[in-house]
Amino acid sequence: MDKPVVAAKQPIDADLVAGKEYWWCACGRSDSQPFCDGSHRGTGIEPLGFKAEKNGEAWLCRCKQTKTPPYCDGSHKQVED
């Protein structure tokens, strides 16, 4: 299994719709960050499906190091250059 790639060192503010299902990119290879575009195929890393609990903004992880996927937990502050 491959390791996730750091797509960006900062989270992204996503406007989510309550009850809608989203697929968060866990591999870091998607060109549609923070969402999956199928680039994970062959990596052994699967996207994470989740439903938004409420309407509005959510900070989603793009460093792929979060302990609370798909949401940012500040782990990007520890990612080295």
GISULGI-V915100 format. One record per residue. N is the residue number from 0. PHI is phi in degrees with one decimal (NA if undefined). D_CENTER is the distance of its C-alpha to the mean C-alpha in whole Angstrom. Layout:
n->N phi->PHI d_center->D_CENTER
n->N phi->PHI d_center->D_CENTER
This chain:
n->0 phi->NA d_center->18
n->1 phi->-74.4 d_center->16
n->2 phi->-93.0 d_center->14
n->3 phi->-64.2 d_center->10
n->4 phi->-96.7 d_center->11
n->5 phi->-75.9 d_center->10
n->6 phi->-76.1 d_center->9
n->7 phi->-164.5 d_center->10
n->8 phi->-86.9 d_center->12
n->9 phi->-121.7 d_center->11
n->10 phi->-71.0 d_center->9
n->11 phi->-122.8 d_center->9
n->12 phi->-83.7 d_center->11
n->13 phi->-110.3 d_center->11
n->14 phi->-93.4 d_center->14
n->15 phi->-101.1 d_center->13
n->16 phi->-112.7 d_center->16
n->17 phi->-54.5 d_center->18
n->18 phi->84.5 d_center->18
n->19 phi->-78.4 d_center->16
n->20 phi->-90.2 d_center->14
n->21 phi->-125.9 d_center->10
n->22 phi->-120.7 d_center->8
n->23 phi->-83.2 d_center->5
n->24 phi->-70.7 d_center->5
n->25 phi->-98.5 d_center->5
n->26 phi->-89.4 d_center->8
n->27 phi->85.5 d_center->7
n->28 phi->-94.3 d_center->10
n->29 phi->-65.4 d_center->10
n->30 phi->-83.1 d_center->12
n->31 phi->-109.7 d_center->10
n->32 phi->-50.3 d_center->7
n->33 phi->-93.0 d_center->5
n->34 phi->-100.1 d_center->6
n->35 phi->-73.0 d_center->8
n->36 phi->-124.8 d_center->12
n->37 phi->93.5 d_center->13
n->38 phi->-67.4 d_center->13
n->39 phi->-74.2 d_center->12
n->40 phi->-53.0 d_center->16
n->41 phi->88.6 d_center->18
n->42 phi->-92.3 d_center->16
n->43 phi->83.0 d_center->16
n->44 phi->-110.6 d_center->12
n->45 phi->-105.2 d_center->11
n->46 phi->-68.2 d_center->8
n->47 phi->-105.6 d_center->8
n->48 phi->-84.2 d_center->10
n->49 phi->-151.3 d_center->11
n->50 phi->-108.8 d_center->13
n->51 phi->-65.4 d_center->13
n->52 phi->-82.7 d_center->16
n->53 phi->-151.2 d_center->18
n->54 phi->-73.8 d_center->18
n->55 phi->122.4 d_center->17
n->56 phi->-77.4 d_center->14
n->57 phi->-145.5 d_center->11
n->58 phi->-90.3 d_center->10
n->59 phi->-102.0 d_center->6
n->60 phi->-70.6 d_center->5
n->61 phi->-121.6 d_center->5
n->62 phi->-83.0 d_center->8
n->63 phi->68.8 d_center->6
n->64 phi->-107.8 d_center->9
n->65 phi->-59.4 d_center->9
n->66 phi->-94.0 d_center->11
n->67 phi->-128.0 d_center->10
n->68 phi->-61.1 d_center->7
n->69 phi->-91.3 d_center->5
n->70 phi->-85.6 d_center->7
n->71 phi->-68.2 d_center->8
n->72 phi->-121.1 d_center->12
n->73 phi->89.1 d_center->13
n->74 phi->-59.5 d_center->12
n->75 phi->-61.3 d_center->12
n->76 phi->-68.6 d_center->16
n->77 phi->-98.2 d_center->17
n->78 phi->-74.2 d_center->15
n->79 phi->-84.3 d_center->18
n->80 phi->-71.2 d_center->19
